């Protein structure tokens, strides 16, 4: 069984000057960084270009086939997530609340270094993606494999990322993790880095990841937009009858994360909608 994960991010890594969430200041760095994407089987992977093209075809006068979530109008975003909500994709998002990194100590200094936070979230994401792939293989009684395609970022050292993953695979970490990447279905050699504009899978991953980001990060007017992610609720990966800490993971975990009422309402509604029976 062959699976592919397409990975994108929303937000930025910076933690030196976070936006003031009280006044809708458009300057500064995002308060959240979301690393996420979609998981698809080999058959679904083949259909992604058509899925992307069918969505773009709904946008009158749009030129080209490139689908980029932040360039869409609100009504176009609604159309895009509605179209994806019935497709055979699995969504997984790792969401870092960056204000919790501002401890004035070693962790703040560590995550100010380029690539550290991105690689840390990559680890969390691969733990959950490989667990889902391994579980699918067990259910089918077959060996499963995962290929991971990252959307190319100018400031990311992918060679360093592979070395970091090999260090984990070889058990050379100073502190052993609570969870681990399932190396039986994935190898650091199975990482591809491609341009967003050329891969339909990366463009669809952008839609999924940005939808989560919009539910957690306030816009210029101090408002959240949970509708996009909630429309995709049934597509989130799950484990132990819960979407939390699988398809949707908060760092720090939910009990420790400084969420406001609207953010908590979104998390609760996401779980409720995922659990709701289908039509």
C-alpha positions as CSV (number, residue, x, y, z in Angstrom):
1,X,0.0,0.0,0.0
2,X,1.4,3.3,-1.0
3,X,0.5,6.7,0.6
4,X,1.6,10.2,-0.1
5,X,1.5,13.2,2.3
6,X,1.6,16.7,0.9
7,X,2.9,19.2,3.5
8,X,2.5,23.0,3.7
9,X,2.6,25.6,6.4
10,X,0.6,28.7,7.4
11,X,2.0,31.4,9.6
12,X,5.7,32.0,10.2
13,X,8.4,30.8,12.5
14,X,9.3,34.2,14.0
15,X,8.8,34.8,17.8
16,X,10.6,38.0,18.4
17,X,7.7,40.4,17.6
18,X,4.3,38.7,17.7
19,X,1.2,40.5,16.5
20,X,-0.9,42.3,19.1
21,X,-4.1,40.3,19.0
22,X,-6.1,43.2,20.6
23,X,-5.8,45.8,18.0
24,X,-5.7,43.9,14.7
25,X,-2.2,45.1,13.9
26,X,-1.2,43.7,10.5
27,X,2.5,44.0,11.3
28,X,4.5,41.6,13.3
29,X,4.7,37.8,13.2
30,X,1.8,35.4,13.4
31,X,0.9,34.1,16.8
32,X,0.5,30.6,15.4
33,X,2.5,28.4,13.1
34,X,0.5,25.5,11.6
35,X,2.3,22.7,9.8
36,X,-0.1,20.4,8.1
37,X,-1.3,18.8,5.0
38,X,-3.2,15.9,3.4
39,X,-2.6,12.1,3.4
40,X,-3.8,10.2,0.3
41,X,-3.7,6.7,-1.1
42,X,-2.1,6.0,-4.5
43,X,-5.4,6.0,-6.3
44,X,-6.5,9.3,-4.8
45,X,-3.1,10.8,-5.5
46,X,-3.7,10.2,-9.2
47,X,-6.9,12.1,-9.1
48,X,-5.6,15.3,-7.3
49,X,-4.9,17.3,-10.4
50,X,-8.5,16.8,-11.5
51,X,-9.8,17.7,-8.1
52,X,-7.7,20.9,-8.1
53,X,-8.8,21.7,-11.7
54,X,-12.5,21.1,-10.9
55,X,-12.2,23.6,-8.0
56,X,-10.4,26.2,-10.0
57,X,-13.0,25.9,-12.8
58,X,-15.7,27.1,-10.3
59,X,-13.9,30.5,-10.1
60,X,-15.1,32.8,-12.9
61,X,-12.4,34.6,-14.8
62,X,-9.5,33.0,-12.8
63,X,-6.5,32.6,-15.0
64,X,-4.2,29.6,-14.6
65,X,-4.6,26.4,-12.5
66,X,-2.6,27.5,-9.5
67,X,-4.8,27.3,-6.3
68,X,-3.5,29.5,-3.5
69,X,-5.8,29.9,-0.5
70,X,-4.8,33.3,0.7
71,X,-5.4,34.8,-2.8
72,X,-9.0,33.6,-2.8
73,X,-12.0,35.7,-1.8
74,X,-14.1,34.4,1.2
75,X,-16.8,32.9,-1.0
76,X,-14.2,31.2,-3.1
77,X,-12.6,29.7,0.0
78,X,-16.0,28.4,1.0
79,X,-16.4,26.8,-2.4
80,X,-13.0,25.2,-2.2
81,X,-13.4,23.6,1.2
82,X,-16.9,22.4,0.4
83,X,-15.6,20.7,-2.7
84,X,-12.8,19.0,-0.7
85,X,-15.1,17.9,2.1
86,X,-16.3,14.9,0.1
87,X,-12.9,13.8,-1.2
88,X,-10.9,10.8,0.1
89,X,-8.2,12.8,1.8
90,X,-7.0,12.7,5.4
91,X,-6.1,16.1,7.0
92,X,-3.5,16.5,9.7
93,X,-2.4,19.7,11.4
94,X,0.2,20.5,14.0
95,X,-0.5,23.9,15.6
96,X,2.1,25.8,17.6
97,X,0.9,28.5,19.9
98,X,4.1,30.6,19.6
99,X,3.4,32.9,22.6
100,X,4.1,29.8,24.9
101,X,7.7,29.7,23.6
102,X,8.4,33.1,25.1
103,X,9.8,31.8,28.4
104,X,12.8,34.1,28.5
105,X,15.1,31.1,28.7
106,X,16.7,28.3,26.7
107,X,13.6,27.3,24.7
108,X,13.0,30.9,23.5
109,X,16.6,31.1,22.4
110,X,16.4,27.7,20.7
111,X,13.3,28.5,18.7
112,X,14.7,31.8,17.6
113,X,17.2,29.8,15.5
114,X,16.2,29.3,11.9
115,X,14.4,26.0,11.2
116,X,14.2,24.7,14.8
117,X,10.5,25.2,15.2
118,X,9.6,24.0,11.7
119,X,11.7,20.8,12.2
120,X,10.1,20.3,15.6
121,X,6.6,20.5,14.2
122,X,7.7,18.2,11.3
123,X,8.5,15.5,13.8
124,X,5.0,15.8,15.4
125,X,3.4,15.6,12.0
126,X,5.4,12.6,10.8
127,X,4.6,10.7,14.1
128,X,0.9,11.1,13.3
129,X,1.1,10.5,9.6
130,X,3.2,7.3,9.9
131,X,0.8,6.0,12.7
132,X,-2.1,6.5,10.3
133,X,-0.3,4.7,7.4
134,X,0.8,1.8,9.6
135,X,-2.7,1.4,10.9
136,X,-4.1,1.3,7.4
137,X,-1.6,-1.4,6.5
138,X,-2.5,-3.5,9.5
139,X,-6.2,-3.3,8.6
140,X,-5.5,-4.5,5.1
141,X,-2.9,-7.1,6.1
142,X,-0.3,-5.4,3.8
143,X,2.9,-3.6,4.1
144,X,2.4,0.2,3.8
145,X,4.8,2.9,2.7
146,X,4.7,6.7,3.0
147,X,6.2,9.3,0.7
148,X,6.3,12.9,2.0
149,X,6.3,15.9,-0.4
150,X,7.1,19.3,1.2
151,X,6.2,22.6,-0.3
152,X,9.5,24.3,-1.0
153,X,10.5,27.1,1.5
154,X,13.4,29.4,0.8
155,X,14.6,29.5,4.4
156,X,14.4,25.7,5.1
157,X,17.5,23.5,5.0
158,X,16.0,20.2,3.9
159,X,19.4,18.5,4.2
160,X,19.5,19.4,7.9
161,X,15.9,18.1,8.2
162,X,16.9,14.7,6.8
163,X,19.9,14.5,9.2
164,X,17.6,15.4,12.1
165,X,15.2,12.6,11.1
166,X,18.1,10.1,10.7
167,X,19.3,11.0,14.1
168,X,15.9,10.0,15.5
169,X,15.7,6.9,13.4
170,X,19.1,5.7,14.6
171,X,18.1,6.3,18.3
172,X,20.9,8.9,18.9
173,X,18.7,11.5,20.7
174,X,19.9,12.5,24.1
175,X,16.3,12.3,25.4
176,X,14.0,9.5,24.2
177,X,10.6,10.8,22.9
178,X,7.2,9.8,24.3
179,X,6.0,9.0,20.8
180,X,8.0,8.0,17.7
181,X,7.9,8.1,14.0
182,X,7.0,4.6,12.7
183,X,10.1,3.8,10.7
184,X,8.6,0.6,9.3
185,X,6.5,2.7,6.9
186,X,8.8,5.7,6.3
187,X,12.4,6.6,5.6
188,X,14.1,10.0,5.5
189,X,15.0,9.1,1.9
190,X,11.3,9.2,1.0
191,X,11.2,13.0,1.3
192,X,10.6,15.2,-1.8
193,X,10.7,19.0,-1.9
194,X,8.7,20.5,-4.7
195,X,7.3,23.9,-5.9
196,X,3.8,24.7,-4.8
197,X,2.7,25.9,-8.2
198,X,3.5,22.6,-10.0
199,X,1.9,20.1,-7.7
200,X,-1.9,19.8,-7.2
201,X,-1.3,17.9,-3.9
202,X,0.6,20.8,-2.4
203,X,-2.1,23.3,-3.5
204,X,-4.8,21.2,-1.8
205,X,-2.5,20.8,1.3
206,X,-2.4,24.6,1.3
207,X,-6.2,24.8,1.5
208,X,-6.3,22.3,4.4
209,X,-3.5,23.9,6.4
210,X,-4.7,27.5,5.8
211,X,-8.2,26.5,6.9
212,X,-6.9,25.4,10.3
213,X,-4.8,28.6,10.6
214,X,-7.8,30.8,9.9
215,X,-9.6,29.2,12.8
216,X,-6.8,29.9,15.3
217,X,-5.2,33.2,14.1
218,X,-7.1,36.4,14.2
219,X,-7.3,38.4,11.0
220,X,-6.7,42.2,10.6
221,X,-10.1,42.9,12.2
222,X,-9.5,40.7,15.2
223,X,-11.8,37.9,13.9
224,X,-11.4,34.2,13.5
225,X,-12.9,32.2,10.6
226,X,-13.5,28.6,11.7
227,X,-16.0,27.9,8.9
228,X,-13.3,26.5,6.5
229,X,-11.9,24.0,8.9
230,X,-15.3,22.9,10.2
231,X,-16.5,22.3,6.7
232,X,-13.6,19.8,6.4
233,X,-14.2,18.2,9.9
234,X,-14.9,14.7,8.5
235,X,-11.6,14.7,6.7
236,X,-9.4,15.0,9.8
237,X,-7.5,11.9,10.8
238,X,-8.5,10.3,14.1
239,X,-7.3,7.9,16.7
240,X,-9.2,6.4,19.6
241,X,-12.4,8.0,18.4
242,X,-11.0,11.5,18.6
243,X,-9.6,14.0,16.2
244,X,-7.5,15.6,18.8
245,X,-3.8,14.8,19.1
246,X,-4.1,13.1,15.7
247,X,-5.7,15.1,12.9
248,X,-5.6,18.2,15.1
249,X,-2.7,18.6,17.5
250,X,-2.1,21.7,19.7
251,X,1.3,22.5,21.1
252,X,1.2,22.9,24.0
253,X,-1.6,20.3,24.5
254,X,-5.2,21.5,24.9
255,X,-5.3,21.6,28.7
256,X,-2.2,23.9,28.7
257,X,-2.8,26.0,25.6
258,X,-3.9,29.6,26.3
259,X,-6.9,29.6,24.0
260,X,-9.7,32.2,24.2
261,X,-13.4,31.2,24.2
262,X,-13.7,31.4,20.4
263,X,-10.7,29.2,19.8
264,X,-12.0,26.7,22.4
265,X,-15.4,26.8,20.8
266,X,-13.8,25.9,17.5
267,X,-11.9,22.9,18.9
268,X,-15.1,21.6,20.6
269,X,-17.2,22.1,17.4
270,X,-14.5,20.4,15.3
271,X,-14.7,17.3,17.5
272,X,-18.5,17.4,17.6
273,X,-18.8,17.7,13.8
274,X,-16.3,14.9,13.3
275,X,-18.2,12.6,15.5
276,X,-21.6,13.5,14.0
277,X,-23.2,10.7,11.8
278,X,-23.0,11.3,8.1
279,X,-26.0,12.1,5.9
